[in-house]
């Protein structure tokens, strides 16, 4: 088949995770060879589920409809996070694991693909020992090494620093095969995609658009505005006809026939009202209350370690964070940012000391400090000094955690939903020291300004790590610690 021919086609596909949990409703779209496509949709809409249906491995089967995948086509997925049961594999075994058969020349293949993602790694090193950004590069490399006909990337820029995103962008621009990407990074998407599949969380339909990411988003916004204006005019005319019908109905006699025609006209107009696509819901503005009655140095950092080219170097510092001090921790992937944060939280750092009695709120980038076996309700309730059901549910609802979702196990949530649970947990914890490691990962871009506003106003001590400049710019930063300098 030639470039541009259809390689994947969904025909009226319906999929449900369970009773009353519909994800796709009679979805139809096609993917052409060589296309570079963005898959958009709100957190929890079912984007990752759609990816699983696309793999062709029949891990999931549609309840109705048909999925046509070109015979012999290979598919590889770079997931959002490395599965927990693979974290203790060596780099070599991690890559071997993506192939069904034994690959005897795996080492040179690994070196070649690691060069693509700008990572140097000992093949005997354990995956768990890599930083979040380095693990993100391993995930990308594990998909690329398969040289698939269809490459599926699920939030590939999460944890990547500027250099990592630049390498990935260049690779995708030059990649000759088909790519579908889930991402909330508008600048990244606009650099290579040529079309959008929009999965609507409300209707469970997929809308297909052609054009750059930026142009498609503008087209969607313009269409919604036009449809809203048309609906407003129709609503006005419908109400006028109903008012006339009521007036003539009260006159009796032949006027009742006129009233009947007015009502019929109103009903015809109601059928013309367009079902405007609902915009993604945005989390409510929120405040993370700081622990009261704290005085003095909440955190003191006198030394820390950095890692470069596999070598650890001890560095000295003179940092003291009091209440209402915000520290930005800067440095490339793998230099030791997450290691430093974790050691502060665990109390294992030899050069950092948290004042006794300070509650530490930790947003960990892989959410491993959440209990995946607990329900959302249990996990949120566990951090409250006194469990008050009304307060818990009100806070959760502000982060779009409502209905059955609050009784869902953490492990069954999407990564974006886990992120919202993590923020709700911080609100209920009321920490004195807030430590945030890549808090925009997996989060719908519509929520990010709301989160930035809350962090900007936080009155406790805070340490922030983020590779998203636009996000950091919206937050008050009092001090910067650059681990590279």
C-alpha positions as CSV (number, residue, x, y, z in Angstrom):
1,X,0.0,0.0,0.0
2,X,1.2,3.5,-0.8
3,X,1.6,6.5,1.6
4,X,-1.7,8.0,2.4
5,X,-3.7,4.7,2.2
6,X,-5.9,3.9,5.2
7,X,-4.1,1.5,7.7
8,X,-6.6,1.8,10.6
9,X,-10.4,2.2,10.4
10,X,-12.9,2.4,13.2
11,X,-16.5,1.6,12.2
12,X,-19.2,2.5,14.7
13,X,-17.1,1.2,17.6
14,X,-18.7,1.1,21.0
15,X,-16.7,0.2,24.1
16,X,-17.8,0.0,27.8
17,X,-15.6,-0.6,30.8
18,X,-18.6,-1.9,32.6
19,X,-22.3,-1.1,33.2
20,X,-23.0,2.6,32.7
21,X,-19.2,3.2,32.0
22,X,-19.3,3.9,28.3
23,X,-16.0,5.2,26.8
24,X,-16.7,5.1,23.1
25,X,-20.2,5.4,21.5
26,X,-20.4,4.4,17.8
27,X,-17.0,5.9,17.0
28,X,-15.9,6.1,13.4
29,X,-12.6,7.5,12.0
30,X,-9.6,6.4,9.9
31,X,-5.9,6.8,10.1
32,X,-3.8,7.0,6.9
33,X,-0.2,5.8,6.4
34,X,2.4,8.4,7.3
35,X,-0.1,10.6,9.2
36,X,1.0,12.5,12.3
37,X,-2.1,12.9,14.5
38,X,-2.9,14.3,17.9
39,X,-5.4,12.5,20.1
40,X,-7.2,15.1,22.3
41,X,-9.6,14.7,25.2
42,X,-10.2,15.5,28.9
43,X,-8.5,13.4,31.6
44,X,-10.5,10.2,31.9
45,X,-12.2,10.5,28.5
46,X,-10.7,7.2,27.4
47,X,-7.7,8.2,25.3
48,X,-5.4,5.5,26.7
49,X,-8.3,3.0,26.2
50,X,-8.5,4.0,22.6
51,X,-4.7,3.4,22.3
52,X,-5.2,-0.2,23.7
53,X,-7.9,-0.8,21.1
54,X,-5.5,0.4,18.4
55,X,-2.7,-2.0,19.3
56,X,-4.4,-4.8,17.4
57,X,-3.4,-7.2,20.1
58,X,-7.0,-7.6,21.2
59,X,-6.2,-7.0,24.8
60,X,-9.5,-5.1,24.6
61,X,-12.4,-5.9,22.3
62,X,-15.1,-3.5,21.3
63,X,-18.6,-4.2,22.5
64,X,-20.0,-3.3,19.0
65,X,-18.7,-2.2,15.7
66,X,-15.5,-3.2,13.9
67,X,-11.8,-2.2,14.0
68,X,-10.0,-2.8,10.7
69,X,-6.2,-2.8,11.0
70,X,-4.0,-3.5,8.0
71,X,-2.7,-7.0,8.0
72,X,0.9,-7.4,9.1
73,X,1.0,-3.8,10.5
74,X,3.2,-3.4,13.6
75,X,2.2,-1.2,16.5
76,X,4.3,0.0,19.4
77,X,3.2,2.2,22.4
78,X,5.3,4.4,24.6
79,X,3.2,4.6,27.8
80,X,3.0,7.4,30.3
81,X,4.9,5.4,33.0
82,X,7.0,2.3,33.2
83,X,4.9,-0.6,34.6
84,X,5.7,-1.2,38.3
85,X,6.6,-4.8,37.6
86,X,9.3,-3.7,35.2
87,X,11.1,-1.2,37.4
88,X,13.6,-3.8,38.8
89,X,14.6,-5.0,35.3
90,X,18.0,-4.2,33.9
91,X,18.0,-1.8,30.8
92,X,18.9,-4.8,28.6
93,X,16.0,-6.9,29.9
94,X,13.6,-3.9,29.8
95,X,14.3,-3.6,26.0
96,X,14.3,-7.4,25.4
97,X,10.9,-7.5,27.1
98,X,9.2,-5.5,24.3
99,X,10.0,-8.3,21.8
100,X,8.2,-11.6,21.6
101,X,11.3,-13.4,20.4
102,X,14.8,-13.4,21.6
103,X,16.9,-10.6,20.0
104,X,20.6,-11.6,19.9
105,X,22.0,-8.3,18.8
106,X,20.0,-6.3,21.4
107,X,23.0,-4.3,22.8
108,X,23.9,-2.4,19.6
109,X,20.2,-1.8,19.0
110,X,19.8,-0.3,22.5
111,X,22.8,2.0,22.0
112,X,21.4,3.2,18.7
113,X,18.0,3.9,20.1
114,X,19.3,5.6,23.3
115,X,21.2,8.0,21.0
116,X,17.9,9.0,19.4
117,X,16.5,10.0,22.8
118,X,19.8,11.5,24.0
119,X,20.5,9.1,26.8
120,X,23.6,7.2,27.8
121,X,23.0,4.2,30.0
122,X,24.8,1.1,31.2
123,X,22.8,-1.9,29.9
124,X,23.1,-3.6,33.3
125,X,21.7,-0.7,35.3
126,X,18.3,-1.2,37.0
127,X,15.5,0.8,35.5
128,X,14.3,2.0,39.0
129,X,17.6,3.8,39.5
130,X,16.9,6.3,36.7
131,X,15.3,9.7,37.2
132,X,11.8,10.4,36.0
133,X,13.1,12.2,33.0
134,X,15.5,9.3,32.1
135,X,12.7,6.8,32.6
136,X,10.6,8.8,30.1
137,X,13.4,8.5,27.6
138,X,13.6,4.8,28.2
139,X,9.9,4.5,27.5
140,X,10.3,6.4,24.2
141,X,13.3,4.3,23.2
142,X,11.4,1.0,24.0
143,X,8.8,2.0,21.4
144,X,11.2,3.3,18.8
145,X,13.4,0.3,19.0
146,X,10.6,-1.8,17.5
147,X,10.5,0.4,14.4
148,X,6.7,0.1,14.2
149,X,4.4,1.0,11.3
150,X,2.2,2.8,13.9
151,X,3.9,4.6,16.8
152,X,1.6,5.5,19.7
153,X,3.0,8.0,22.2
154,X,1.1,8.7,25.5
155,X,2.2,12.0,27.1
156,X,5.8,11.6,25.8
157,X,7.1,15.0,27.0
158,X,6.2,14.3,30.7
159,X,9.4,14.6,32.7
160,X,11.5,15.6,29.7
161,X,13.7,18.6,30.0
162,X,14.1,21.1,27.1
163,X,16.9,19.1,25.4
164,X,14.8,15.9,25.6
165,X,11.8,17.6,24.0
166,X,14.0,19.0,21.2
167,X,15.4,15.5,20.4
168,X,12.0,14.0,20.4
169,X,10.5,16.7,18.2
170,X,13.3,16.3,15.6
171,X,12.8,12.5,15.6
172,X,9.1,12.8,15.0
173,X,9.5,15.4,12.3
174,X,11.8,13.0,10.4
175,X,9.9,9.8,11.2
176,X,8.5,8.4,7.9
177,X,5.8,6.2,9.5
178,X,2.5,6.9,11.2
179,X,2.3,8.5,14.7
180,X,-0.6,9.2,17.0
181,X,0.3,11.3,20.1
182,X,-1.5,12.1,23.3
183,X,-0.1,15.2,24.9
184,X,-1.1,18.5,26.6
185,X,2.0,20.3,25.3
186,X,0.6,22.6,22.6
187,X,3.9,23.9,21.3
188,X,5.3,20.4,21.0
189,X,2.2,19.1,19.1
190,X,2.1,22.0,16.7
191,X,5.6,21.3,15.6
192,X,4.8,18.1,13.8
193,X,1.1,17.0,13.8
194,X,-1.2,17.4,10.8
195,X,-4.6,16.4,12.2
196,X,-6.6,15.9,15.4
197,X,-8.8,13.2,16.8
198,X,-11.0,14.7,19.6
199,X,-12.5,12.3,22.0
200,X,-15.4,14.0,23.7
201,X,-15.8,13.0,27.4
202,X,-19.5,13.9,27.4
203,X,-20.7,12.3,24.1
204,X,-18.1,9.5,23.9
205,X,-17.7,10.4,20.2
206,X,-14.5,11.0,18.2
207,X,-14.4,14.1,15.9
208,X,-11.7,14.1,13.2
209,X,-10.0,17.2,11.9
210,X,-7.3,18.0,9.4
211,X,-4.7,20.7,10.0
212,X,-2.0,21.7,12.4
213,X,-2.9,21.4,16.1
214,X,-3.1,25.2,16.5
215,X,-5.3,25.6,13.5
216,X,-7.6,22.8,14.6
217,X,-8.0,24.2,18.1
218,X,-8.9,27.6,16.6
219,X,-11.4,26.0,14.2
220,X,-13.1,24.1,17.0
221,X,-13.4,27.3,19.1
222,X,-14.8,29.2,16.1
223,X,-17.3,26.5,15.3
224,X,-18.5,26.4,18.9
225,X,-18.9,30.1,19.0
226,X,-20.9,30.1,15.7
227,X,-23.1,27.2,16.9
228,X,-23.8,29.0,20.2
229,X,-24.8,32.2,18.4
230,X,-27.1,30.2,16.1
231,X,-28.7,28.4,19.0
232,X,-29.3,31.6,20.8
233,X,-31.2,33.0,17.8
234,X,-33.2,29.8,17.5
235,X,-34.0,29.8,21.2
236,X,-35.3,33.4,20.9
237,X,-37.5,32.5,18.0
238,X,-38.8,29.3,19.7
239,X,-39.8,31.3,22.8
240,X,-41.6,33.9,20.6
241,X,-43.6,31.1,18.9
242,X,-44.5,29.6,22.3
243,X,-45.6,32.9,23.6
244,X,-47.8,33.5,20.6
245,X,-49.2,30.0,20.9
246,X,-50.2,30.7,24.5
247,X,-51.8,34.0,23.6
248,X,-53.9,32.6,20.7
249,X,-54.9,29.5,22.7
250,X,-56.6,31.7,25.2
251,X,-58.7,33.4,22.5
252,X,-60.6,30.2,21.7
253,X,-62.4,29.4,18.4
254,X,-60.3,29.4,15.3
255,X,-57.4,31.1,17.2
256,X,-56.7,27.6,18.7
257,X,-55.7,26.4,15.2
258,X,-53.3,29.3,14.9
259,X,-51.9,28.4,18.4
260,X,-51.5,24.8,17.2
261,X,-49.4,26.0,14.2
262,X,-47.3,28.2,16.5
263,X,-46.5,25.2,18.7
264,X,-45.7,23.0,15.7
265,X,-43.4,25.7,14.4
266,X,-41.6,25.9,17.8
267,X,-41.1,22.1,17.8
268,X,-39.7,22.2,14.3
269,X,-37.2,24.9,15.4
270,X,-36.2,22.9,18.4
271,X,-35.1,20.1,16.1
272,X,-32.7,22.5,14.4
273,X,-30.8,23.3,17.6
274,X,-27.3,22.1,17.2
275,X,-25.8,19.8,19.9
276,X,-22.8,22.0,20.7
277,X,-19.8,20.1,21.9
278,X,-19.4,20.8,25.6
279,X,-16.0,22.2,26.5
280,X,-13.8,20.2,28.9
281,X,-14.7,21.0,32.5
282,X,-12.1,22.9,34.4
283,X,-11.2,22.3,38.1
284,X,-12.4,25.0,40.5
285,X,-10.0,27.6,41.9
286,X,-8.6,26.2,45.1
287,X,-6.3,27.1,48.0
288,X,-3.8,24.8,49.6
289,X,-4.0,25.9,53.3
290,X,-0.6,26.1,55.0
291,X,0.0,24.6,58.4
292,X,-0.6,27.3,61.0
293,X,1.6,28.6,63.8
294,X,4.9,27.7,62.2
295,X,7.8,30.1,63.0
296,X,11.5,29.9,61.9
297,X,13.4,27.9,59.3
298,X,11.0,25.2,58.1
299,X,13.8,23.7,55.9
300,X,17.5,24.1,55.9
301,X,19.7,22.8,53.0
302,X,23.5,22.9,53.7
303,X,24.6,20.3,51.1
304,X,23.4,18.0,48.3
305,X,24.6,15.6,45.7
306,X,24.5,16.1,41.9
307,X,25.1,13.3,39.3
308,X,26.8,13.9,36.0
309,X,28.1,11.2,33.6
310,X,27.4,8.6,36.3
311,X,29.6,10.4,38.9
312,X,28.2,11.9,42.2
313,X,29.5,15.2,43.4
314,X,28.8,16.8,46.8
315,X,28.0,20.5,46.7
316,X,27.4,22.9,49.5
317,X,24.6,25.4,49.9
318,X,23.2,28.0,52.4
319,X,19.5,27.8,51.9
320,X,16.8,28.4,54.6
321,X,13.2,28.3,53.7
322,X,10.8,30.1,56.0
323,X,7.0,30.4,55.7
324,X,5.9,31.9,52.4
325,X,9.3,31.2,50.7
326,X,9.2,29.6,47.3
327,X,12.3,27.8,45.9
328,X,12.6,26.7,42.3
329,X,14.9,23.6,41.9
330,X,16.5,23.7,38.4
331,X,18.6,21.2,36.4
332,X,18.6,18.8,33.5
333,X,17.2,15.2,33.6
334,X,19.3,12.9,35.7
335,X,21.2,15.5,37.7
336,X,19.5,14.5,41.0
337,X,16.5,16.8,41.5
338,X,14.0,14.0,42.4
339,X,16.6,12.2,44.5
340,X,17.1,15.3,46.6
341,X,13.4,15.9,47.0
342,X,12.7,12.3,48.0
343,X,15.6,12.3,50.5
344,X,14.1,15.5,52.1
345,X,10.6,13.9,52.4
346,X,12.0,10.6,53.8
347,X,14.4,12.3,56.2
348,X,17.4,10.5,54.7
349,X,19.2,13.6,53.4
350,X,22.5,14.3,55.2
351,X,22.5,17.9,54.1
352,X,18.8,18.9,54.5
353,X,16.8,19.2,57.7
354,X,13.0,19.7,58.0
355,X,12.0,21.4,61.2
356,X,10.3,19.1,63.7
357,X,6.5,19.1,63.5
358,X,6.3,20.4,59.9
359,X,3.8,18.5,57.8
360,X,5.3,17.8,54.3
361,X,3.0,17.7,51.3
362,X,4.7,15.7,48.5
363,X,3.5,15.7,44.9
364,X,5.5,12.8,43.5
365,X,5.8,12.6,39.7
366,X,5.0,8.9,39.5
367,X,2.3,9.0,42.2
368,X,4.0,6.1,44.0
369,X,3.3,7.8,47.4
370,X,-0.4,7.1,46.8
371,X,-1.8,3.7,47.8
372,X,-3.0,2.2,44.5
373,X,-5.1,-0.4,46.4
374,X,-7.1,2.2,48.3
375,X,-10.2,4.0,47.0
376,X,-10.0,7.7,46.3
377,X,-12.2,8.3,49.4
378,X,-9.9,6.3,51.6
379,X,-6.7,8.0,50.3
380,X,-8.1,11.5,50.8
381,X,-9.5,10.6,54.2
382,X,-6.2,9.2,55.4
383,X,-4.5,12.7,55.4
384,X,-7.3,14.6,57.2
385,X,-6.7,15.3,60.9
386,X,-10.4,14.6,61.4
387,X,-12.4,12.9,58.7
388,X,-15.4,15.1,57.8
389,X,-17.3,13.5,55.0
390,X,-18.8,16.8,53.7
391,X,-15.4,18.6,53.5
392,X,-13.8,15.6,51.8
393,X,-16.5,15.3,49.1
394,X,-16.6,19.1,48.5
395,X,-12.8,19.2,48.0
396,X,-12.9,16.2,45.7
397,X,-15.7,17.6,43.6
398,X,-13.6,20.8,43.0
399,X,-11.1,18.5,41.3
400,X,-13.9,16.8,39.2
401,X,-13.8,13.7,41.5
402,X,-17.5,12.9,41.8
403,X,-20.0,10.1,41.6
404,X,-18.5,6.6,41.3
405,X,-15.0,8.0,40.8
406,X,-14.6,8.7,44.5
407,X,-15.1,5.0,45.3
408,X,-12.7,3.9,42.6
409,X,-9.3,2.4,43.5
410,X,-6.4,4.8,42.8
411,X,-4.7,2.1,40.6
412,X,-7.7,2.1,38.2
413,X,-7.6,5.9,37.6
414,X,-6.0,7.5,34.6
415,X,-2.7,9.3,35.2
416,X,-4.4,12.6,34.9
417,X,-7.0,11.7,37.4
418,X,-4.3,10.5,39.8
419,X,-2.8,14.0,39.5
420,X,-6.0,15.6,40.5
421,X,-6.4,13.3,43.5
422,X,-2.8,14.2,44.5
423,X,-3.8,17.9,44.5
424,X,-7.0,17.3,46.4
425,X,-4.9,15.4,49.0
426,X,-2.6,18.4,49.4
427,X,-5.6,20.7,50.1
428,X,-6.9,18.3,52.8
429,X,-3.4,17.8,54.3
430,X,-2.7,21.5,55.0
431,X,1.1,21.1,54.7
432,X,3.7,23.5,56.1
433,X,6.2,22.5,53.5
434,X,5.1,21.7,49.9
435,X,7.3,19.7,47.6
436,X,6.2,19.4,44.0
437,X,8.0,17.3,41.4
438,X,6.7,17.9,37.9
439,X,3.1,18.8,39.0
440,X,1.9,19.4,35.5
441,X,2.6,15.9,34.2
442,X,-0.5,14.2,32.8
443,X,-2.7,17.2,33.7
444,X,-5.2,18.6,31.2
445,X,-3.8,22.0,30.0
446,X,-7.1,23.7,31.0
447,X,-6.4,23.0,34.6
448,X,-2.8,24.2,34.6
449,X,-3.5,28.0,35.1
450,X,-5.8,27.2,38.1
451,X,-3.0,25.1,39.6
452,X,-0.4,27.8,39.0
453,X,-2.6,30.4,40.7
454,X,-3.0,28.1,43.8
455,X,0.8,27.5,44.1
456,X,1.5,31.2,43.5
457,X,-0.7,32.0,46.6
458,X,0.6,29.2,48.8
459,X,1.7,30.7,52.1
460,X,3.9,27.9,53.4
461,X,7.4,27.0,52.3
462,X,7.6,25.4,48.8
463,X,10.1,23.6,46.5
464,X,9.1,23.3,42.9
465,X,10.6,21.2,40.1
466,X,9.1,21.7,36.6
467,X,10.4,21.7,33.0
468,X,7.4,23.8,31.8
469,X,8.6,27.5,31.6
470,X,5.1,28.9,31.0
471,X,3.8,27.3,34.2
472,X,6.8,28.4,36.3
473,X,6.4,32.0,35.1
474,X,2.9,32.1,36.7
475,X,4.3,31.2,40.2
476,X,6.1,33.5,42.6
477,X,9.7,32.3,43.0
478,X,11.8,33.8,45.8
479,X,15.0,31.7,45.3
480,X,16.5,29.4,42.6
481,X,18.8,26.5,43.2
482,X,20.4,25.4,40.0
483,X,22.0,21.9,40.5
484,X,24.0,22.3,37.3
485,X,25.9,25.4,38.5
